Amino acid sequence: MKISSPLINRFLSLTSSLLLLLFSLSGIMDFIHGKVNFVLSGFASCLYFVAAILLILDFLNLEMAIVKKRVWIPFFFIGFAIKISPYVYIFAFAILKTIYDFCRLGGKFY
C-alpha cells in the first residue's frame, strides 16, 4: 500500500506552520504580559509570527510575489538567532570560565 507523498507533505507543511504560529503568539503574549527576561525575545516572536503567516500563505498557494520568493526564510532564521542568543552567550561564557579556571589552577580541575 502506497501512502500519498504530496498529501503527507501538505499535512506536515500545514502542521509546522500552525505550530510556528502558536509558538509565536505564545511568545508575543509572554512579552505583552512581562513574563520575558530577554527583551529581544518579543521581537523574535514577532519575526516568527511574520514567518508563520507567510508559511500559511505559501500553504494556500497564493500567487503573491512575497510568498513566491520565500521571504519567510530570513524572518525565521533571524528570529531563531535572536531566540538562542542568550543561551549561546551563557554557554560560551561557561566554556571560557572553565578554560580560565583550568589555566589559573595550573591544569587541575578542583
Secondary structure as GFF3:
##gff-version 3
##sequence-region A 1 110
A	DSSP	alpha_helix	5	32	.	.	.	ID=ss1
A	DSSP	alpha_helix	40	59	.	.	.	ID=ss2
A	DSSP	alpha_helix	65	68	.	.	.	ID=ss3
A	DSSP	alpha_helix	72	104	.	.	.	ID=ss4
###
